[in-house]
Amino acid sequence: MKLISNWFRRYFSDPQAVILAVLLLVGFGALFFFGHMLAPVLAAIVIAYLLEGVVRLLVRRGAPRLSAVILVFLAFMTFLLFLLFGVTPLLWAQTVELARELPAYINQGQQALLQLPQHYPIVSEEQVAELLQVIRAQSLGFGQRILTYSLTSLPGVITILVYVILLPLLVFFFLKDKEMLVRWFSGFLPRERHLAVQVWGEVDVQIGNYVRGKFWEILIVGVVSSLTFALMGLKYAVLLGVLVGLSVVVPYIGAAVVTLPVALIAWFQWGWSPEFAWLMAAYAIIQALDGNVLVPVLFSEVVNLHPVAIIVAVLLFGGLWGFWGVFFAIPLGTLVSAIIRAWPRPGAEPPATA
């Protein structure tokens, strides 16, 4: 107990450190316990962060704040309507077509597996039989999950309608009344909070840059992948392109996971052919350009974290908060890094204040 007491006095003797710790505990606790209920609010905050950069650009060029907000909001609504009535029906049609042809693909895959012992004697027929049994069981479970989802889809439709109605309203008010909301929220915080302000000042820039950069990365990678797949004649081009675009949300892991459906659909369609090789080469080029050109350009101002730290952050925050934890894994990792750097240490100089 004495050891713990000494450690606590050593690192929490500074009142600023205590204030920062309390704010972090309250914030993380609120997200953990109420994050599901506040999902539309969190989504609106993310979108407002995304649009705030455009609003600031228009304001710097002389436009009144309200006019800039209205113009950017109308552009956002146009993009949202395009997604709802242009992209979503196409995605749904391709998903239904894939589900209809899935049994034929499974049968084709089983026939290919049955031929493995003939071409590769190291693989026994018993191993292939066990693998086919696992595939059949997983396919049956997948069909049952689809049926369960279809029977319980009404609450999901209602949730989507709530998002469609509430989300634009929240985004508009977050943009329009940003300064008023920030002042109102600041009124509940302690007056002496320079350490928390220092950490938030650094993280605020990182989160804004990350959200805007990640949006453009998803959009560019998704559009380029869809166009490439369509031009090369791959089935379900838009569906697979959207999956490739969304895969960039999860660094490293997403690209590896989404490669499997792309390769399987290409193999089912063309087999081991030049078309399959060209498709996979084009996909590899897209991934290489994303990692070596697009990411450095879009995220040049975002603090770089070690790949191990990024993977740990994805696993930890994704386990806590699902999709949003994965999406914000890098900013949250940056937050932890900023806290560690700014935390008062015994014998260290206090942080400079403005």
Buried (B, 14 or more C-beta within 10 A) or exposed (E): EEEEEEEEEEBBEBEBBBBBBEBBEEEBEEBEEEBEEBBBBBBBBBBBBBBBEBBEEBBEEEBEBEEBBBBBBEEBEEEBEEEEEEBEEBBEEBEEEBEEBBEEBBEBBBEEBEEBBEEEEEBEEEEBEEBBEEBEEEEEEEEEEEEEEEEEEEEEEEEEEEBEEBBBEBBBBBBBEBEEEEEEEEEEEEEEBBBBBBBBEBBEBBBBBBBBBBBBBBEBBBBBBBEBBBEBEBBBBBBBBBBBBBBBBBBEBBBEEBBEBBBEBBBBBBEEEEBBEEBBEBBEEBBEBBBEEBBEEBBEEBBEBEEEBBBBBBBBBBEBBEEBBBBBBBBBBBBBBBBEEBBBEEEEEEBEEE
